[in-house]
Amino acid sequence: MTDNTSHGSSTPDHEEETTRRYYETSDVDAFYDAVWGGEDIHIGLYAHAREAIADASRRTVRHAADRVADLLGPDATVLDLGSGYGGSARALAERFGCRVVALDLSEEHNRRHRAANARRGLDGLVEVVTGSLCDLPHDADRFDVVWSLEVLCHVTDRDRALAEAVRVLKPGGALVFSDIMAAEETPDEVLRPALSRLGVRSLATLSFYLEQLSALGLKPCFEDRTADLTTHYARLDEEVHRRRAELRTVISPDYVEDLLTNLPLWADITHRGLLRWGLFHARQTEAGPRRGPAPGP
Ligand SMILES: C[S@@+](CC[C@H](N)C(=O)[O-])C[C@H]1O[C@@H](n2cnc3c(N)ncnc32)[C@H](O)[C@@H]1O
């Protein structure tokens, strides 16, 4: 079964260092940049099976933002956990005029993120912070919306990550996130060959998130878009095949070949129904959040 807790051999610091190194590897960065287009690194919502990955990924941001649009405007502040290249932060700031605090482990992503914000004239609205989502440097009750797309798969101590997110949420605020999950009965070992490329040890399950969010005093909604995960990995595999020669000019040939071995594994496990993906949207219940201190490491 999947392991949703911090138990295991790797410590949170070691795990974060592995993740940071993964995203800062030049081949990995060049892959995400070339194939997603430099704004987003998350699963797309596809209008059709041949749609450009960048367009589908932009739709994910718009769709998630629609879920919390009632909370967003010039007086609101969003916290984007694991903000990557900053595509979500810029889209939210441009659409709603809200402030965004964007936090990511990777100083390299943050450097690119700040440069893109400056080019778009958004550096006054988006503050980019280097840090861990398991240990937020913010006071309680600070944000109208806490947002996180495709980040929690990298975190083993997901209880702590969710407790931190809820701690900094204002009363009446909303948490919106997406994550690649294991289907309930999927054994970790079956996923390991595909996950190894990302340095991810195990995935959460839908029931884990629903239980944790309820325990934290939120009313969770989950929109199941697992079919888009299947389309997304098929599209990634197609793109790398189609652009193989061009990608070998910006990504080392060995890494391109590794991708061509690894991406079909993802396509296979999504087809076999071993994964789930979708959007969570959780708001505080009338009873309010249960805000004990975040659990220790
Ligand atoms: C798949 S990318 C998603 C980026 C962005 N959310 C998006 O949708 O484009 C995952 C990002 O999460 C960041 N990340 C992973 N673990 C983190 C942690 N514990 N704390 C903060 N950021 C983290 C990585 O550095 C990377 O930028």
The ligand as a Tripos MOL2 file, in Angstrom:
@<TRIPOS>MOLECULE
LIG
   27    29     1     0     0
SMALL
NO_CHARGES

@<TRIPOS>ATOM
      1 C1          5.9530   19.8310  -10.7780 C.3       1 LIG1
      2 S1          6.6230   21.3560  -10.2600 S.3       1 LIG1
      3 C2          5.1180   22.3450  -10.1880 C.3       1 LIG1
      4 C3          5.3830   23.8250  -10.2980 C.3       1 LIG1
      5 C4          4.1460   24.7050  -10.2770 C.3       1 LIG1
      6 N1          3.3040   24.4130   -9.1400 N.3       1 LIG1
      7 C5          3.3560   24.5560  -11.5410 C.2       1 LIG1
      8 O1          2.1960   24.1150  -11.4570 O.co2     1 LIG1
      9 O2          3.8510   24.9050  -12.6100 O.co2     1 LIG1
     10 C6          6.9610   21.0860   -8.5230 C.3       1 LIG1
     11 C7          7.5840   22.2990   -7.8460 C.3       1 LIG1
     12 O3          7.4600   22.1150   -6.4400 O.3       1 LIG1
     13 C8          8.6460   22.5260   -5.7990 C.3       1 LIG1
     14 N2          8.7150   21.8010   -4.5120 N.ar      1 LIG1
     15 C9          8.7960   20.4610   -4.3220 C.ar      1 LIG1
     16 N3          8.8190   20.1570   -3.0050 N.ar      1 LIG1
     17 C10         8.7220   21.3400   -2.3340 C.ar      1 LIG1
     18 C11         8.7000   21.6920   -0.9520 C.ar      1 LIG1
     19 N4          8.7930   20.7620    0.0190 N.pl3     1 LIG1
     20 N5          8.5940   22.9990   -0.6200 N.ar      1 LIG1
     21 C12         8.5150   23.9600   -1.5880 C.ar      1 LIG1
     22 N6          8.5580   23.6790   -2.9170 N.ar      1 LIG1
     23 C13         8.6510   22.3880   -3.3040 C.ar      1 LIG1
     24 C14         9.7430   22.1540   -6.7920 C.3       1 LIG1
     25 O4         10.9400   22.8730   -6.5490 O.3       1 LIG1
     26 C15         9.0580   22.5060   -8.1320 C.3       1 LIG1
     27 O5          9.2920   23.8460   -8.4760 O.3       1 LIG1
@<TRIPOS>BOND
     1     1     2 1
     2     2     3 1
     3     2    10 1
     4     3     4 1
     5     4     5 1
     6     5     6 1
     7     5     7 1
     8     7     8 2
     9     7     9 1
    10    10    11 1
    11    11    12 1
    12    11    26 1
    13    12    13 1
    14    13    14 1
    15    13    24 1
    16    14    15 ar
    17    14    23 ar
    18    15    16 ar
    19    16    17 ar
    20    17    18 ar
    21    17    23 ar
    22    18    19 1
    23    18    20 ar
    24    20    21 ar
    25    21    22 ar
    26    22    23 ar
    27    24    25 1
    28    24    26 1
    29    26    27 1
@<TRIPOS>SUBSTRUCTURE
     1 LIG1         1 GROUP 0 **** ****
